Amino acid sequence: MSQGICTFSVDALTQLLYETLRVKSGAPEAVCRAVARRTGIEVQRICDESDRIQASGDIPSWARSLGQHRLEQCLRYYDLGSRQGRIELHSTLSAIVYRYITPPQVQTSYQARLSLIEDFLQGFYVEALTAFRRENHLSDQFQPRTLLELAEFMAFSERYAKRRIPLPGHRSQQLIILRAQTFSKQQPPELAVDIEQATDYGLDSEDARPAASHQRVRDEIAAQTEDLPENSLRDEVIEKLLVYLQERNQSECADYFTLRLLDLPTHEIESLLNLTPRQRDYLQQRFKYHLLRFALSHHWELVHEWLGAGLESNLGLTPQQWQQWQQTLNLKQTKLLNLKQQGLTDAEAAKILGLTNSQVHKQWTKLLEQAWEIRNH
C-alpha cells in the first residue's frame, strides 16, 4: 500500500515540478523533464528514508514541500545566471571553510588563505560532480551543459557541502568542513613554505595556476578516507560555550546558538523560538555580548587556539600588525604581555606587576580585545 502511494507521489510531483520549470525557465522541454524527474526521485528517497516523514501520515504533503524547496534552490541559481551563480556558490562555500583552511605552522595572509581556498574548492567541485552523477545514476561523462542543468548542479553542490556527517559522541559536522580540515592538514611542506607566492592567482585565472597545484588537490581528494576525527577544538569550544551560557541562566542564548549551528535561516529561528524579528535581534545582540565575554575572558586560551590565534602565533596578527600594536602599549601592558608569553598565570603576573588578580585579568582582557579588533578590521 505505502509503495503504491510513493510511486504515485513521485510521478505526480515530477509532473508538478516539470510544469513549474516550464513556466519559470526558458530551458528546453526535455531538460525540464529530466531535472524534474531527478528532483522527484531524490525527494522520494528522502521520504522513504526519513522515519519522521514516514510517521507523519502525510507523505505527499512532505514530498510537495521538499520538492518545492529543491526547485526554489535550483531556480535561484538559474535566475542568477552562469557567472553570478558560480560566484554566489563560491562565496557561500568559501565563507564556511575559511577558518578551517590553515596550513600547519604558517602565518598566512588573508589573500594567501583565499588562494588555498580556491584550490580546495576546485577539488571539492570535482567530488560534488562525482556524487551528483552517482546519486542520480548518470554516466561518468555527464556534464551540465544548459543553464538549468548547471543551476541544478550548483544547488546540489551547496546541499552536498552542508550535509551533516555523524561523528562519535552523538555529534555531527558539515561534510565540507571535514574535507577542508583534511585538506589543510595534508598540505605538503613545500607548499606551506611558498604560500605567499600563491597570492598572485585569482578566481578568474585558473589557467595561470600551476598544474601541480591542481594535481595535488585531485590526489588529496582521491586519497581521503572515511576516518572522522573523534575530537576537535571546535566541538570543545561549542560544549564549553553552552555550559557557560547555562551557568549564567542564558538558556535562550543557548537555544539560539544551537539553532545557528544547524545553519537555519533567520525566519526559521524566529519561528522555532517564537520571536518577532525585533526580539530575535535583541537576543542575537545578547548572545554576541556573552560570546565575546567567553572568548576574551573566561576561555580565551581555548578559543584562540581554535582560531589559530594563540600567543605562540602573536594572537593571530601579522608581523606588521603585531609590531605596530606593541608600539601602542604602555610599559605595564608590555610587561604583562611578556609575562603571558612566558606562560605565567594571572596570580603570578599580579605579584610581579604589583597588581591584584582582578586588575591583571581586566588588563589582559583589554589587550585581547585590542588584538581582536585589529584582527577583524
C-alpha positions as a Markdown table, in Angstrom:
| # | Residue | x | y | z |
|---|---|---|---|---|
| 1 | Met | 0.0 | 0.0 | 0.0 |
| 2 | Ser | 2.7 | 2.5 | 1.0 |
| 3 | Gln | 4.8 | 1.6 | -2.0 |
| 4 | Gly | 1.9 | 2.5 | -4.3 |
| 5 | Ile | 1.4 | 5.8 | -2.6 |
| 6 | Cys | 5.1 | 6.6 | -3.0 |
| 7 | Thr | 5.1 | 5.7 | -6.7 |
| 8 | Phe | 2.0 | 7.8 | -7.3 |
| 9 | Ser | 3.5 | 10.7 | -5.3 |
| 10 | Val | 6.8 | 10.8 | -7.2 |
| 11 | Asp | 5.0 | 10.8 | -10.6 |
| 12 | Ala | 2.6 | 13.5 | -9.6 |
| 13 | Leu | 5.4 | 15.5 | -8.0 |
| 14 | Thr | 7.6 | 15.2 | -11.1 |
| 15 | Gln | 4.7 | 16.5 | -13.3 |
| 16 | Leu | 4.2 | 19.4 | -10.9 |
| 17 | Leu | 7.9 | 20.3 | -10.9 |
| 18 | Tyr | 8.1 | 20.0 | -14.7 |
| 19 | Glu | 5.2 | 22.4 | -15.1 |
| 20 | Thr | 6.8 | 24.9 | -12.8 |
| 21 | Leu | 10.1 | 24.7 | -14.6 |
| 22 | Arg | 8.4 | 25.2 | -18.0 |
| 23 | Val | 6.8 | 28.4 | -16.7 |
| 24 | Lys | 9.8 | 29.8 | -14.7 |
| 25 | Ser | 12.7 | 28.9 | -17.0 |
| 26 | Gly | 13.4 | 29.1 | -20.7 |
| 27 | Ala | 15.0 | 25.6 | -20.7 |
| 28 | Pro | 14.1 | 23.0 | -23.4 |
| 29 | Glu | 11.2 | 20.7 | -22.6 |
| 30 | Ala | 13.5 | 17.6 | -22.4 |
| 31 | Val | 15.8 | 19.3 | -19.9 |
| 32 | Cys | 12.9 | 20.4 | -17.7 |
| 33 | Arg | 11.6 | 16.9 | -17.7 |
| 34 | Ala | 15.0 | 15.4 | -16.8 |
| 35 | Val | 15.6 | 17.9 | -13.9 |
| 36 | Ala | 12.0 | 17.4 | -12.6 |
| 37 | Arg | 12.4 | 13.7 | -12.7 |
| 38 | Arg | 15.8 | 13.7 | -10.8 |
| 39 | Thr | 14.3 | 16.0 | -8.2 |
| 40 | Gly | 11.3 | 13.9 | -7.8 |
| 41 | Ile | 13.3 | 10.7 | -7.3 |
| 42 | Glu | 15.6 | 12.5 | -4.8 |
| 43 | Val | 12.6 | 13.6 | -2.8 |
| 44 | Gln | 11.1 | 10.1 | -2.8 |
| 45 | Arg | 14.4 | 8.7 | -1.4 |
| 46 | Ile | 14.3 | 11.3 | 1.4 |
| 47 | Cys | 10.7 | 10.5 | 2.2 |
| 48 | Asp | 11.5 | 6.7 | 2.2 |
| 49 | Glu | 14.5 | 7.1 | 4.5 |
| 50 | Ser | 13.0 | 9.6 | 7.0 |
| 51 | Asp | 11.3 | 8.0 | 10.0 |
| 52 | Arg | 9.8 | 11.3 | 10.8 |
| 53 | Ile | 8.2 | 11.7 | 7.4 |
| 54 | Gln | 7.0 | 8.1 | 7.4 |
| 55 | Ala | 5.4 | 8.5 | 10.8 |
| 56 | Ser | 3.7 | 11.8 | 9.8 |
| 57 | Gly | 0.8 | 10.1 | 7.9 |
| 58 | Asp | 1.1 | 12.8 | 5.2 |
| 59 | Ile | 3.9 | 11.8 | 2.9 |
| 60 | Pro | 2.5 | 13.5 | -0.2 |
| 61 | Ser | 2.5 | 16.8 | 1.6 |
| 62 | Trp | 6.1 | 16.4 | 2.7 |
| 63 | Ala | 7.1 | 15.4 | -0.8 |
| 64 | Arg | 5.5 | 18.5 | -2.3 |
| 65 | Ser | 7.1 | 20.8 | 0.3 |
| 66 | Leu | 10.6 | 19.2 | -0.2 |
| 67 | Gly | 10.2 | 19.2 | -4.0 |
| 68 | Gln | 9.2 | 22.9 | -4.0 |
| 69 | His | 12.2 | 23.7 | -1.8 |
| 70 | Arg | 14.6 | 21.9 | -4.1 |
| 71 | Leu | 13.1 | 23.7 | -7.1 |
| 72 | Glu | 13.4 | 27.1 | -5.4 |
| 73 | Gln | 17.1 | 26.4 | -4.8 |
| 74 | Cys | 17.6 | 25.4 | -8.4 |
| 75 | Leu | 15.7 | 28.4 | -9.8 |
| 76 | Arg | 17.6 | 30.8 | -7.6 |
| 77 | Tyr | 20.9 | 29.8 | -9.2 |
| 78 | Tyr | 19.1 | 29.8 | -12.6 |
| 79 | Asp | 18.0 | 33.4 | -12.1 |
| 80 | Leu | 21.5 | 34.4 | -11.1 |
| 81 | Gly | 22.9 | 33.1 | -14.3 |
| 82 | Ser | 26.0 | 31.1 | -15.0 |
| 83 | Arg | 28.6 | 33.6 | -13.9 |
| 84 | Gln | 26.9 | 35.2 | -10.9 |
| 85 | Gly | 25.6 | 31.8 | -9.8 |
| 86 | Arg | 29.2 | 30.4 | -9.7 |
| 87 | Ile | 30.3 | 33.5 | -7.8 |
| 88 | Glu | 27.5 | 33.1 | -5.3 |
| 89 | Leu | 28.2 | 29.4 | -4.7 |
| 90 | His | 31.9 | 30.0 | -4.4 |
| 91 | Ser | 31.4 | 32.8 | -1.9 |
| 92 | Thr | 28.9 | 30.7 | 0.2 |
| 93 | Leu | 31.3 | 27.7 | 0.4 |
| 94 | Ser | 34.4 | 29.9 | 1.0 |
| 95 | Ala | 32.7 | 31.5 | 4.0 |
| 96 | Ile | 32.0 | 28.1 | 5.5 |
| 97 | Val | 35.6 | 26.8 | 5.2 |
| 98 | Tyr | 37.6 | 30.0 | 5.6 |
| 99 | Arg | 38.7 | 29.4 | 9.2 |
| 100 | Tyr | 39.5 | 25.7 | 8.5 |
| 101 | Ile | 41.9 | 26.3 | 5.6 |
| 102 | Thr | 45.1 | 27.0 | 7.5 |
| 103 | Pro | 48.4 | 25.4 | 6.6 |
| 104 | Pro | 50.2 | 24.0 | 9.6 |
| 105 | Gln | 53.0 | 26.1 | 11.2 |
| 106 | Val | 52.4 | 29.0 | 8.8 |
| 107 | Gln | 51.3 | 32.6 | 9.4 |
| 108 | Thr | 49.1 | 33.1 | 6.3 |
| 109 | Ser | 47.9 | 36.4 | 5.0 |
| 110 | Tyr | 44.2 | 36.9 | 4.1 |
| 111 | Gln | 45.0 | 36.7 | 0.4 |
| 112 | Ala | 47.1 | 33.6 | 0.7 |
| 113 | Arg | 44.3 | 31.8 | 2.5 |
| 114 | Leu | 41.9 | 32.8 | -0.2 |
| 115 | Ser | 44.2 | 31.2 | -2.7 |
| 116 | Leu | 44.3 | 27.9 | -0.7 |
| 117 | Ile | 40.5 | 28.0 | -0.5 |
| 118 | Glu | 40.3 | 28.4 | -4.3 |
| 119 | Asp | 42.5 | 25.3 | -4.7 |
| 120 | Phe | 40.5 | 23.3 | -2.2 |
| 121 | Leu | 37.1 | 24.2 | -3.7 |
| 122 | Gln | 38.2 | 23.3 | -7.2 |
| 123 | Gly | 38.8 | 19.8 | -5.9 |
| 124 | Phe | 35.6 | 19.8 | -3.9 |
| 125 | Tyr | 33.6 | 20.7 | -7.1 |
| 126 | Val | 35.1 | 17.6 | -8.7 |
| 127 | Glu | 33.9 | 15.5 | -5.8 |
| 128 | Ala | 30.5 | 17.1 | -5.9 |
| 129 | Leu | 30.1 | 16.3 | -9.6 |
| 130 | Thr | 31.1 | 12.7 | -9.0 |
| 131 | Ala | 28.5 | 12.5 | -6.2 |
| 132 | Phe | 25.8 | 14.1 | -8.4 |
| 133 | Arg | 26.4 | 11.6 | -11.1 |
| 134 | Arg | 26.4 | 8.7 | -8.7 |
| 135 | Glu | 23.3 | 9.7 | -6.8 |
| 136 | Asn | 21.3 | 10.4 | -10.0 |
| 137 | His | 22.6 | 7.3 | -11.8 |
| 138 | Leu | 24.2 | 9.3 | -14.6 |
| 139 | Ser | 27.1 | 8.3 | -16.7 |
| 140 | Asp | 30.7 | 9.3 | -15.9 |
| 141 | Gln | 30.6 | 11.5 | -19.0 |
| 142 | Phe | 27.6 | 13.6 | -17.8 |
| 143 | Gln | 28.3 | 17.4 | -17.7 |
| 144 | Pro | 25.9 | 20.2 | -17.0 |
| 145 | Arg | 25.5 | 21.8 | -20.5 |
| 146 | Thr | 22.4 | 24.0 | -20.2 |
| 147 | Leu | 21.9 | 26.8 | -17.7 |
| 148 | Leu | 19.1 | 24.8 | -15.9 |
| 149 | Glu | 21.4 | 21.8 | -15.6 |
| 150 | Leu | 24.2 | 24.0 | -14.2 |
| 151 | Ala | 21.8 | 25.6 | -11.7 |
| 152 | Glu | 20.6 | 22.1 | -10.7 |
| 153 | Phe | 24.3 | 21.1 | -10.1 |
| 154 | Met | 25.1 | 24.3 | -8.2 |
| 155 | Ala | 22.1 | 23.8 | -5.9 |
| 156 | Phe | 23.1 | 20.2 | -5.3 |
| 157 | Ser | 26.7 | 21.2 | -4.6 |
| 158 | Glu | 25.6 | 23.6 | -1.9 |
| 159 | Arg | 23.4 | 20.9 | -0.2 |
| 160 | Tyr | 26.1 | 18.3 | -0.6 |
| 161 | Ala | 28.6 | 20.6 | 1.1 |
| 162 | Lys | 26.3 | 21.2 | 4.1 |
| 163 | Arg | 25.3 | 17.6 | 4.7 |
| 164 | Arg | 25.7 | 16.6 | 8.3 |
| 165 | Ile | 28.1 | 13.7 | 8.8 |
| 166 | Pro | 27.6 | 11.8 | 12.1 |
| 167 | Leu | 30.6 | 11.7 | 14.5 |
| 168 | Pro | 31.3 | 9.8 | 17.6 |
| 169 | Gly | 29.6 | 11.1 | 20.7 |
| 170 | His | 26.3 | 11.9 | 19.1 |
| 171 | Arg | 27.9 | 14.8 | 17.2 |
| 172 | Ser | 27.9 | 15.8 | 13.6 |
| 173 | Gln | 29.7 | 18.1 | 11.2 |
| 174 | Gln | 29.2 | 19.5 | 7.8 |
| 175 | Leu | 30.9 | 17.4 | 5.1 |
| 176 | Ile | 32.8 | 20.3 | 3.5 |
| 177 | Ile | 34.3 | 21.2 | 6.9 |
| 178 | Leu | 35.6 | 17.7 | 7.3 |
| 179 | Arg | 37.1 | 17.8 | 3.8 |
| 180 | Ala | 38.6 | 21.2 | 4.5 |
| 181 | Gln | 40.2 | 20.1 | 7.7 |
| 182 | Thr | 41.8 | 17.1 | 6.0 |
| 183 | Phe | 42.9 | 19.2 | 3.1 |
| 184 | Ser | 44.6 | 21.7 | 5.4 |
| 185 | Lys | 46.4 | 19.1 | 7.5 |
| 186 | Gln | 47.8 | 17.4 | 4.4 |
| 187 | Gln | 49.3 | 20.4 | 2.7 |
| 188 | Pro | 52.8 | 19.5 | 1.6 |
| 189 | Pro | 55.6 | 21.4 | 3.4 |
| 190 | Glu | 56.9 | 22.9 | 0.2 |
| 191 | Leu | 53.5 | 24.4 | -0.4 |
| 192 | Ala | 53.4 | 25.8 | 3.1 |
| 193 | Val | 56.8 | 27.4 | 2.7 |
| 194 | Asp | 55.9 | 29.1 | -0.5 |
| 195 | Ile | 52.3 | 30.0 | 0.4 |
| 196 | Glu | 52.8 | 33.8 | 0.0 |
| 197 | Gln | 53.8 | 33.2 | -3.7 |
| 198 | Ala | 50.3 | 31.7 | -4.3 |
| 199 | Thr | 48.6 | 35.0 | -3.8 |
| 200 | Asp | 49.0 | 36.0 | -7.4 |
| 201 | Tyr | 46.3 | 33.6 | -8.6 |
| 202 | Gly | 42.7 | 34.8 | -8.5 |
| 203 | Leu | 39.3 | 33.3 | -9.2 |
| 204 | Asp | 39.4 | 34.0 | -12.9 |
| 205 | Ser | 42.9 | 33.0 | -13.6 |
| 206 | Glu | 42.6 | 29.2 | -13.4 |
| 207 | Asp | 44.8 | 28.6 | -16.4 |
| 208 | Ala | 47.6 | 30.6 | -14.9 |
| 209 | Arg | 47.8 | 28.5 | -11.7 |
| 210 | Pro | 50.5 | 25.7 | -11.7 |
| 211 | Ala | 49.2 | 22.4 | -12.8 |
| 212 | Ala | 50.9 | 20.7 | -9.9 |
| 213 | Ser | 48.6 | 22.6 | -7.5 |
| 214 | His | 45.6 | 21.1 | -9.2 |
| 215 | Gln | 47.1 | 17.6 | -9.2 |
| 216 | Arg | 47.8 | 17.9 | -5.5 |
| 217 | Val | 44.2 | 18.7 | -4.9 |
| 218 | Arg | 43.0 | 15.8 | -7.0 |
| 219 | Asp | 45.4 | 13.4 | -5.3 |
| 220 | Glu | 44.3 | 14.6 | -1.8 |
| 221 | Ile | 40.6 | 14.1 | -2.6 |
| 222 | Ala | 41.2 | 10.6 | -4.1 |
| 223 | Ala | 43.3 | 9.6 | -1.0 |
| 224 | Gln | 40.7 | 10.7 | 1.6 |
| 225 | Thr | 39.4 | 8.0 | 3.9 |
| 226 | Glu | 36.2 | 7.7 | 5.8 |
| 227 | Asp | 38.0 | 8.1 | 9.1 |
| 228 | Leu | 36.4 | 11.0 | 11.0 |
| 229 | Pro | 38.1 | 13.0 | 13.8 |
| 230 | Glu | 36.9 | 11.8 | 17.2 |
| 231 | Asn | 37.6 | 15.1 | 18.9 |
| 232 | Ser | 38.1 | 18.7 | 17.7 |
| 233 | Leu | 38.8 | 22.0 | 19.3 |
| 234 | Arg | 35.6 | 23.3 | 17.7 |
| 235 | Asp | 33.5 | 20.7 | 19.5 |
| 236 | Glu | 35.2 | 21.5 | 22.8 |
| 237 | Val | 34.5 | 25.3 | 22.2 |
| 238 | Ile | 30.9 | 24.6 | 21.5 |
| 239 | Glu | 30.4 | 22.4 | 24.6 |
| 240 | Lys | 32.1 | 24.8 | 26.9 |
| 241 | Leu | 30.2 | 27.8 | 25.5 |
| 242 | Leu | 26.9 | 26.0 | 26.0 |
| 243 | Val | 27.9 | 25.2 | 29.6 |
| 244 | Tyr | 29.0 | 28.8 | 30.1 |
| 245 | Leu | 25.6 | 30.1 | 28.9 |
| 246 | Gln | 23.6 | 27.7 | 31.0 |
| 247 | Glu | 25.6 | 28.5 | 34.1 |
| 248 | Arg | 24.6 | 32.2 | 33.6 |
| 249 | Asn | 20.9 | 31.4 | 33.1 |
| 250 | Gln | 21.2 | 32.3 | 29.4 |
| 251 | Ser | 19.1 | 29.3 | 28.1 |
| 252 | Glu | 17.6 | 31.5 | 25.4 |
| 253 | Cys | 21.1 | 32.3 | 24.1 |
| 254 | Ala | 22.0 | 28.6 | 24.3 |
| 255 | Asp | 18.9 | 27.7 | 22.2 |
| 256 | Tyr | 19.7 | 30.5 | 19.7 |
| 257 | Phe | 23.3 | 29.3 | 19.4 |
| 258 | Thr | 22.2 | 25.7 | 18.9 |
| 259 | Leu | 19.9 | 26.7 | 16.1 |
| 260 | Arg | 22.6 | 28.8 | 14.5 |
| 261 | Leu | 24.8 | 25.7 | 14.5 |
| 262 | Leu | 22.2 | 23.9 | 12.3 |
| 263 | Asp | 22.5 | 26.7 | 9.7 |
| 264 | Leu | 18.8 | 27.5 | 9.9 |
| 265 | Pro | 17.7 | 30.7 | 8.2 |
| 266 | Thr | 16.7 | 33.6 | 10.4 |
| 267 | His | 12.9 | 33.3 | 9.8 |
| 268 | Glu | 13.0 | 29.6 | 10.9 |
| 269 | Ile | 14.9 | 30.5 | 14.1 |
| 270 | Glu | 12.3 | 33.2 | 14.8 |
| 271 | Ser | 9.5 | 30.7 | 14.3 |
| 272 | Leu | 11.1 | 27.9 | 16.4 |
| 273 | Leu | 11.8 | 30.3 | 19.3 |
| 274 | Asn | 8.5 | 32.1 | 18.9 |
| 275 | Leu | 10.2 | 35.5 | 18.5 |
| 276 | Thr | 9.5 | 38.7 | 16.5 |
| 277 | Pro | 12.3 | 40.0 | 14.3 |
| 278 | Arg | 13.0 | 42.7 | 16.9 |
| 279 | Gln | 13.1 | 40.2 | 19.8 |
| 280 | Arg | 15.4 | 37.9 | 17.7 |
| 281 | Asp | 17.7 | 40.9 | 17.0 |
| 282 | Tyr | 17.9 | 41.7 | 20.7 |
| 283 | Leu | 18.6 | 38.0 | 21.6 |
| 284 | Gln | 21.3 | 38.0 | 18.9 |
| 285 | Gln | 23.0 | 41.0 | 20.4 |
| 286 | Arg | 22.8 | 39.5 | 23.9 |
| 287 | Phe | 24.3 | 36.3 | 22.6 |
| 288 | Lys | 27.2 | 38.2 | 20.9 |
| 289 | Tyr | 27.9 | 40.0 | 24.2 |
| 290 | His | 28.2 | 36.7 | 26.1 |
| 291 | Leu | 30.2 | 35.2 | 23.2 |
| 292 | Leu | 32.8 | 37.9 | 23.5 |
| 293 | Arg | 33.0 | 37.6 | 27.3 |
| 294 | Phe | 33.5 | 33.9 | 26.8 |
| 295 | Ala | 36.1 | 34.3 | 24.1 |
| 296 | Leu | 38.1 | 37.1 | 25.6 |
| 297 | Ser | 37.9 | 36.4 | 29.3 |
| 298 | His | 36.7 | 33.0 | 30.6 |
| 299 | His | 38.1 | 30.6 | 27.9 |
| 300 | Trp | 40.4 | 32.9 | 25.9 |
| 301 | Glu | 43.2 | 30.3 | 25.5 |
| 302 | Leu | 40.8 | 27.6 | 24.2 |
| 303 | Val | 39.1 | 29.9 | 21.7 |
| 304 | His | 42.3 | 31.5 | 20.5 |
| 305 | Glu | 43.9 | 28.1 | 20.0 |
| 306 | Trp | 40.8 | 27.0 | 17.9 |
| 307 | Leu | 41.1 | 30.2 | 15.9 |
| 308 | Gly | 44.8 | 29.7 | 15.3 |
| 309 | Ala | 45.4 | 33.0 | 17.2 |
| 310 | Gly | 47.2 | 31.9 | 20.3 |
| 311 | Leu | 50.2 | 33.7 | 21.9 |
| 312 | Glu | 52.6 | 31.4 | 20.0 |
| 313 | Ser | 51.2 | 32.9 | 16.8 |
| 314 | Asn | 51.1 | 36.6 | 18.0 |
| 315 | Leu | 47.3 | 36.4 | 18.7 |
| 316 | Gly | 46.6 | 35.9 | 15.0 |
| 317 | Leu | 48.2 | 39.2 | 14.0 |
| 318 | Thr | 50.5 | 39.6 | 11.0 |
| 319 | Pro | 54.1 | 40.6 | 11.9 |
| 320 | Gln | 53.4 | 44.1 | 10.8 |
| 321 | Gln | 50.2 | 44.3 | 12.9 |
| 322 | Trp | 52.0 | 42.8 | 15.9 |
| 323 | Gln | 54.8 | 45.3 | 15.7 |
| 324 | Gln | 52.5 | 48.3 | 15.3 |
| 325 | Trp | 50.2 | 47.1 | 18.1 |
| 326 | Gln | 53.1 | 46.7 | 20.6 |
| 327 | Gln | 54.2 | 50.2 | 19.9 |
| 328 | Thr | 50.8 | 51.4 | 21.2 |
| 329 | Leu | 51.2 | 49.6 | 24.6 |
| 330 | Asn | 52.4 | 51.3 | 27.8 |
| 331 | Leu | 55.2 | 49.8 | 29.9 |
| 332 | Lys | 52.9 | 47.8 | 32.2 |
| 333 | Gln | 50.9 | 46.4 | 29.3 |
| 334 | Thr | 54.1 | 45.4 | 27.5 |
| 335 | Lys | 55.3 | 43.7 | 30.7 |
| 336 | Leu | 52.0 | 41.8 | 31.1 |
| 337 | Leu | 52.2 | 40.6 | 27.5 |
| 338 | Asn | 55.7 | 39.3 | 28.0 |
| 339 | Leu | 54.7 | 37.5 | 31.2 |
| 340 | Lys | 51.8 | 35.9 | 29.5 |
| 341 | Gln | 54.1 | 34.8 | 26.7 |
| 342 | Gln | 56.2 | 33.1 | 29.3 |
| 343 | Gly | 53.1 | 31.1 | 30.4 |
| 344 | Leu | 52.6 | 32.8 | 33.8 |
| 345 | Thr | 49.1 | 32.8 | 35.4 |
| 346 | Asp | 47.2 | 35.9 | 36.4 |
| 347 | Ala | 48.2 | 35.3 | 40.0 |
| 348 | Glu | 51.9 | 35.0 | 39.2 |
| 349 | Ala | 51.7 | 38.1 | 36.9 |
| 350 | Ala | 49.9 | 40.1 | 39.6 |
| 351 | Lys | 52.7 | 39.5 | 42.1 |
| 352 | Ile | 55.4 | 40.7 | 39.7 |
| 353 | Leu | 53.4 | 43.7 | 38.5 |
| 354 | Gly | 52.2 | 44.7 | 41.9 |
| 355 | Leu | 48.5 | 44.4 | 40.9 |
| 356 | Thr | 45.5 | 42.4 | 42.1 |
| 357 | Asn | 44.4 | 39.3 | 40.3 |
| 358 | Ser | 41.3 | 41.2 | 39.2 |
| 359 | Gln | 43.3 | 44.1 | 37.8 |
| 360 | Val | 45.5 | 41.7 | 35.8 |
| 361 | His | 42.5 | 39.9 | 34.5 |
| 362 | Lys | 40.9 | 43.2 | 33.4 |
| 363 | Gln | 44.1 | 44.4 | 31.8 |
| 364 | Trp | 44.7 | 41.2 | 29.9 |
| 365 | Thr | 41.1 | 41.1 | 28.7 |
| 366 | Lys | 41.6 | 44.6 | 27.4 |
| 367 | Leu | 44.7 | 43.6 | 25.4 |
| 368 | Leu | 42.8 | 40.6 | 23.9 |
| 369 | Glu | 40.0 | 42.9 | 22.8 |
| 370 | Gln | 42.5 | 45.2 | 21.1 |
| 371 | Ala | 44.1 | 42.3 | 19.2 |
| 372 | Trp | 40.6 | 41.0 | 18.3 |
| 373 | Glu | 39.7 | 44.4 | 16.9 |
| 374 | Ile | 42.9 | 44.6 | 14.8 |
| 375 | Arg | 42.5 | 41.1 | 13.6 |
| 376 | Asn | 38.9 | 41.6 | 12.4 |
| 377 | His | 39.2 | 45.0 | 10.9 |
